[in-house]
């Protein structure tokens, strides 16, 4: 039996307690409209206005969500 470790990301909405799990967290910046978005495995988790760079969206996202890196065994 082969057991492989998979890196998972757990995202928790601090206001609602909702938990999301996935493998890839992506930040997207719309320079034209100054909107930032955060996706987990292609699913939109968060959107904010007045975002001018990736650092802005990361700060705003982490004010409402906590992010944990987990390792799971798949076997």
Secondary structure, 3 states (H helix, E strand, C coil): CCCEEEEEEEEEECCCCCEEEECCEEEEEECCCCEEEEEECCEEEEEEECCCCHHHHHHHHHHHEEEEEEEEEEC
